[in-house]
């Protein structure tokens, strides 16, 4: 599958998505660090201030910021129309990054007024993002990814709306913030916003990255529709309590999960390109998605204590985070080199450090990418096991590995283009005409 004609002319300046990705790398490092410092609280309760702070760094500063970076790059490509405003994209970046750090700070250290203030900044930023993305995703744009992204951006706005209400409720006590209501908020964000975005985008990126042509896109349509419909049913079921409604929503999401993995299997089956590091990230992340589904089933069906059920649900949320986090890290090893390649070619750089034509693989180290995959997978697994066994030392060790994963990924993707630029400068210097010794004046 090729990029639609004229699509690249619609993308914003490279600084827009790269600013999001850079902030997301800092967010991943911060998520690991915050989780490491709050490991004992994370194991003890999901509603302790330290736990809430660490979780919101992960959900906002890492996952949400990274996905928004991808959307600002990708939505104009599939919609074949530009963002409504590049300055608005920069303003919304500042707003969402500010929210991503102010909110956890308010949870962890106060003052309490910082929490609703951060929520209002986030709401304004998300409203601006929704308006801006309505340019490429609005009327006239067609296709399965477009419909999925329209729904996921709607869920983003709803998630932030829930968050603002919950933030003010901490002071006003309009209603008791019961665990299932917190769980509804978490799944609206993880499945409705982040999960549906990834499932929708995958239906466009997998054919491009694997050069695959499935006989039918039925599995993709079922995946997108089931994720969207499942969230619409699951969240009210968790909020208001009827078990049958929550079960129906959960079954729809499970159907979407199976369809999503079936779509992946079909893309791999009909691919015309070799498996790369990116696909290893996708395969491992899919394992965490299956893990989350199993943990959710156990939490919903086992006759266990409230504490044990809380540990299962916390582990399920962590597995969903690992699914999305590893998938994002894998895809940025394609997206950022693609952006870097375009920038380097625009500057007339056509060869890599080896002297051969410049390739995406020249812009990052494969070994460091594999190291990031191993460390990220091990870290996520350690946190899940730590939550299930109530061992904070495992959570602490896993969080440390996640922070190191963020550092390695950031340095790897920064070093590649710098290496190519340095080679180009050295080659230019070597080819420059030298003054001839003893030449007449």
GIGIFEN-V824913 format. One record per residue. N is the residue number from 1. RES is the residue in one letter. SS is DSSP state (H for helix, E for strand, - for the rest). PSI is psi in radians with two decimals (999 if undefined). OMEGA is omega in whole degrees, 0 to 359 (999 if undefined). Layout:
n:res:ss:psi:omega
N:RES:SS:PSI:OMEGA
N:RES:SS:PSI:OMEGA
This chain:
n:res:ss:psi:omega
1:X:-:2.37:181
2:X:-:2.86:176
3:X:-:2.39:180
4:X:-:2.48:180
5:X:-:2.33:178
6:X:-:-0.06:185
7:X:H:-0.69:183
8:X:H:-0.45:177
9:X:H:-0.21:181
10:X:H:-0.23:185
11:X:-:2.62:180
12:X:-:3.00:175
13:X:-:2.59:184
14:X:H:-0.49:182
15:X:H:-0.40:181
16:X:H:-1.07:179
17:X:H:-0.62:182
18:X:H:-0.58:177
19:X:H:-0.66:176
20:X:H:-0.80:182
21:X:H:-0.67:177
22:X:H:-0.76:178
23:X:H:-0.61:179
24:X:H:-0.63:177
25:X:H:-0.76:176
26:X:H:-0.63:178
27:X:H:-0.71:178
28:X:H:-0.77:177
29:X:H:-0.75:178
30:X:H:-0.66:178
31:X:H:-0.82:178
32:X:H:-0.76:181
33:X:H:-0.82:180
34:X:H:-0.70:179
35:X:H:-0.61:178
36:X:H:-0.76:182
37:X:H:-0.49:183
38:X:-:0.37:187
39:X:H:-0.76:181
40:X:H:-0.63:178
41:X:H:-0.66:180
42:X:H:-0.71:178
43:X:H:-0.64:185
44:X:H:-0.78:184
45:X:-:2.47:178
46:X:-:-0.08:183
47:X:-:0.13:173
48:X:-:2.61:180
49:X:H:-0.74:180
50:X:H:-0.67:177
51:X:H:-0.83:179
52:X:H:-0.70:180
53:X:H:-0.86:182
54:X:H:-0.76:181
55:X:H:-0.73:182
56:X:H:-0.49:172
57:X:H:-0.78:180
58:X:H:-0.80:184
59:X:H:-0.68:185
60:X:H:-1.06:187
61:X:H:-0.51:179
62:X:H:-1.24:190
63:X:H:-0.90:184
64:X:H:-0.77:180
65:X:H:-0.72:179
66:X:H:-0.79:181
67:X:H:-0.65:177
68:X:H:-0.64:175
69:X:H:-0.76:179
70:X:H:-0.69:181
71:X:H:-0.68:179
72:X:H:-0.44:176
73:X:H:-0.67:193
74:X:H:-0.66:183
75:X:H:-0.75:177
76:X:H:-0.44:180
77:X:H:-0.86:183
78:X:H:-0.51:178
79:X:H:-0.25:180
80:X:-:0.56:175
81:X:-:2.60:184
82:X:-:2.95:169
83:X:-:2.74:178
84:X:-:-0.56:184
85:X:-:2.12:174
86:X:H:-0.75:175
87:X:H:-0.64:177
88:X:H:-0.62:177
89:X:H:-0.66:180
90:X:H:-0.69:179
91:X:H:-0.76:181
92:X:H:-0.57:174
93:X:H:-0.85:180
94:X:H:-0.70:182
95:X:H:-0.77:184
96:X:H:-0.62:177
97:X:H:-0.71:176
98:X:H:-0.80:178
99:X:H:-0.74:184
100:X:H:-0.41:180
101:X:H:-0.55:178
102:X:H:-0.73:184
103:X:H:-0.89:177
104:X:H:-0.62:178
105:X:H:-0.73:177
106:X:H:-0.72:178
107:X:H:-0.78:188
108:X:H:-0.71:190
109:X:H:-0.25:185
110:X:-:-3.04:356
111:X:-:2.83:185
112:X:-:-0.58:180
113:X:H:-0.31:180
114:X:H:-0.52:182
115:X:H:-0.97:177
116:X:H:-0.55:178
117:X:H:-0.78:177
118:X:H:-0.65:178
119:X:H:-0.70:179
120:X:H:-0.69:176
121:X:H:-0.75:179
122:X:H:-0.71:180
123:X:H:-0.76:178
124:X:H:-0.70:180
125:X:H:-0.75:181
126:X:H:-0.65:176
127:X:H:-0.71:178
128:X:H:-0.70:178
129:X:H:-0.78:179
130:X:H:-0.75:177
131:X:H:-0.75:183
132:X:H:-0.74:180
133:X:H:-0.27:177
134:X:H:-0.28:175
135:X:H:-1.09:180
136:X:H:-0.44:185
137:X:H:0.08:184
138:X:-:-2.80:183
139:X:-:2.36:180
140:X:-:-0.51:176
141:X:-:2.42:184
142:X:-:2.96:177
143:X:-:2.73:182
144:X:H:-0.83:179
145:X:H:-0.63:180
146:X:H:-0.82:180
147:X:H:-0.72:179
148:X:H:-0.72:181
149:X:H:-0.60:175
150:X:H:-0.78:180
151:X:H:-0.73:184
152:X:H:-0.66:177
153:X:H:-0.63:174
154:X:H:-0.73:178
155:X:H:-0.57:175
156:X:H:-0.83:180
157:X:H:-0.72:179
158:X:H:-0.70:180
159:X:H:-0.80:179
160:X:H:-0.65:177
161:X:H:-0.79:175
162:X:H:-0.80:183
163:X:H:-0.71:179
164:X:H:-0.76:178
165:X:H:-0.78:179
166:X:H:-0.65:181
167:X:H:-0.80:179
168:X:H:-0.53:180
169:X:H:-0.42:177
170:X:H:-0.50:181
171:X:H:-0.60:186
172:X:H:-0.39:180
173:X:-:0.83:176
174:X:-:-0.62:182
175:X:-:2.72:177
176:X:-:2.29:181
177:X:-:1.37:184
178:X:-:2.73:182
179:X:H:-0.69:182
180:X:H:-0.44:177
181:X:H:-0.67:173
182:X:H:-0.70:179
183:X:H:-0.68:177
184:X:H:-0.76:178
185:X:H:-0.77:181
186:X:H:-0.75:183
187:X:H:-0.49:173
188:X:H:-0.74:180
189:X:H:-0.82:185
190:X:H:-0.74:184
191:X:H:-0.81:184
192:X:H:-0.79:181
193:X:H:-1.16:188
194:X:H:-0.82:183
195:X:H:-0.82:180
196:X:H:-0.63:177
197:X:H:-0.83:181
198:X:H:-0.78:180
199:X:H:-0.68:180
200:X:H:-0.81:181
201:X:H:-0.63:181
202:X:H:-0.57:181
203:X:H:-0.25:175
204:X:H:-0.69:186
205:X:H:-0.68:182
206:X:H:-0.79:176
207:X:H:-0.59:180
208:X:H:-0.82:186
209:X:H:-0.44:181
210:X:H:-0.09:186
211:X:-:0.92:184
212:X:-:2.59:178
213:X:-:1.73:179
214:X:-:2.68:175
215:X:-:-0.52:182
216:X:-:2.63:176
217:X:-:0.38:183
218:X:H:-0.76:181
219:X:H:-0.67:178
220:X:H:-0.73:179
221:X:H:-0.68:178
222:X:H:-0.71:181
223:X:H:-0.89:182
224:X:H:-0.81:181
225:X:H:-0.68:182
226:X:H:-0.66:176
227:X:H:-0.83:181
228:X:H:-0.86:180
229:X:H:-0.64:180
230:X:H:-0.72:179
231:X:H:-0.70:180
232:X:H:-0.56:180
233:X:H:-0.72:185
234:X:H:-0.80:186
235:X:H:-0.84:175
236:X:H:-0.62:178
237:X:H:-0.70:178
238:X:H:-0.64:182
239:X:H:-0.78:190
240:X:H:-0.14:166
241:X:-:-0.32:180
242:X:-:1.99:184
243:X:H:-0.65:183
244:X:H:-0.64:179
245:X:H:-0.79:178
246:X:H:-0.71:178
247:X:H:-0.75:179
248:X:H:-0.76:177
249:X:H:-0.72:178
250:X:H:-0.68:179
251:X:H:-0.65:177
252:X:H:-0.75:178
253:X:H:-0.69:177
254:X:H:-0.69:176
255:X:H:-0.75:177
256:X:H:-0.65:178
257:X:H:-0.83:179
258:X:H:-0.74:180
259:X:H:-0.69:178
260:X:H:-0.80:180
261:X:H:-0.57:175
262:X:H:-0.73:177
263:X:H:-0.75:178
264:X:H:-0.80:180
265:X:H:-0.69:179
266:X:H:-0.68:177
267:X:H:-0.71:178
268:X:H:-0.70:182
269:X:H:-0.68:185
270:X:-:0.40:182
271:X:-:2.71:173
272:X:-:0.34:179
273:X:-:2.54:183
274:X:-:2.71:176
275:X:-:2.35:182
276:X:-:-3.10:180
277:X:H:-0.72:179
278:X:H:-0.76:184
279:X:H:-0.52:174
280:X:H:-0.72:175
281:X:H:-0.76:182
282:X:H:-0.75:181
283:X:H:-0.79:181
284:X:H:-0.74:180
285:X:H:-0.61:178
286:X:H:-0.57:175
287:X:H:-0.66:177
288:X:H:-0.55:176
289:X:H:-0.75:176
290:X:H:-0.70:177
291:X:H:-0.76:179
292:X:H:-0.69:181
293:X:H:-0.72:179
294:X:H:-0.78:180
295:X:H:-0.68:178
296:X:H:-0.71:179
297:X:H:-0.75:179
298:X:H:-0.75:180
299:X:H:-0.55:183
300:X:H:-0.38:189
301:X:H:-0.49:185
302:X:-:2.51:175
303:X:-:1.53:186
304:X:-:3.01:180
305:X:-:2.84:178
306:X:H:-0.69:180
307:X:H:-0.76:180
308:X:H:-0.68:178
309:X:H:-0.66:178
310:X:H:-0.71:178
311:X:H:-0.70:178
312:X:H:-0.78:181
313:X:H:-0.71:178
314:X:H:-0.70:178
315:X:H:-0.65:178
316:X:H:-0.77:178
317:X:H:-0.68:178
318:X:H:-0.69:179
319:X:H:-0.69:175
320:X:H:-0.70:178
321:X:H:-0.70:179
322:X:H:-0.70:176
323:X:H:-0.91:183
324:X:H:-0.72:183
325:X:H:-0.82:180
326:X:H:-0.65:177
327:X:H:-0.72:179
328:X:H:-0.82:180
329:X:H:-0.71:178
330:X:H:-0.77:183
331:X:H:-0.54:179
332:X:H:-0.34:174
333:X:H:-0.15:171
334:X:H:-0.79:188
335:X:H:-0.85:183
336:X:H:-0.77:174
337:X:H:-0.60:177
338:X:H:-0.81:178
339:X:H:-0.77:179
340:X:H:-0.68:179
341:X:H:-0.79:179
342:X:H:-0.70:179
343:X:H:-0.76:181
344:X:H:-0.72:179
345:X:H:-0.60:179
346:X:H:-0.35:178
347:X:-:0.16:177
348:X:-:0.20:180
349:X:-:2.03:186
350:X:-:-0.14:182
351:X:E:2.63:178
352:X:-:-3.05:181
353:X:-:-0.42:180
354:X:-:-0.12:184
355:X:-:-0.10:178
356:X:-:2.94:178
357:X:E:2.45:183
358:X:-:2.32:178
359:X:-:2.81:176
360:X:H:-0.65:183
361:X:H:-0.27:176
362:X:H:-0.22:189
363:X:H:0.13:172
364:X:-:2.82:178
365:X:-:2.16:179
366:X:H:-0.66:181
367:X:H:-0.73:179
368:X:H:-0.59:177
369:X:H:-0.74:177
370:X:H:-0.68:177
371:X:H:-0.71:178
372:X:H:-0.69:178
373:X:H:-0.81:182
374:X:H:-0.81:182
375:X:H:-0.75:179
376:X:H:-0.71:179
377:X:H:-0.78:180
378:X:H:-0.73:180
379:X:H:-0.80:179
380:X:H:-0.73:179
381:X:H:-0.73:180
382:X:H:-0.71:179
383:X:H:-0.73:179
384:X:H:-0.83:179
385:X:H:-0.69:178
386:X:H:-0.68:178
387:X:H:-0.70:181
388:X:H:-0.56:182
389:X:H:0.02:180
390:X:-:0.77:178
391:X:-:1.86:184
392:X:H:-0.45:181
393:X:H:-0.60:178
394:X:H:-0.69:176
395:X:H:-0.74:180
396:X:H:-0.78:180
397:X:H:-0.75:179
398:X:H:-0.70:179
399:X:H:-0.68:177
400:X:H:-0.74:179
401:X:H:-0.63:178
402:X:H:-0.71:178
403:X:H:-0.73:178
404:X:H:-0.65:176
405:X:H:-0.77:178
406:X:H:-0.72:180
407:X:H:-0.82:181
408:X:H:-0.79:181
409:X:H:-0.79:181
410:X:H:-0.83:181
411:X:H:-0.67:181
412:X:H:-0.82:183
413:X:H:-0.34:173
414:X:H:-0.66:187
415:X:H:-0.59:184
416:X:H:-0.99:178
417:X:H:-0.63:178
418:X:H:-0.67:179
419:X:H:-0.73:179
420:X:H:-0.75:179
421:X:H:-0.73:180
422:X:H:-0.72:178
423:X:H:-0.73:180
424:X:H:-0.71:178
425:X:H:-0.75:180
426:X:H:-0.72:180
427:X:H:-0.68:179
428:X:H:-0.71:179
429:X:H:-0.72:182
430:X:H:-0.52:182
431:X:H:-0.16:181
432:X:-:2.45:179
433:X:-:2.35:180
434:X:-:2.55:176
435:X:-:2.39:181
436:X:-:2.16:181
437:X:-:2.26:176
438:X:-:0.11:180
439:X:-:2.58:180
440:X:-:2.55:180
441:X:-:999:999
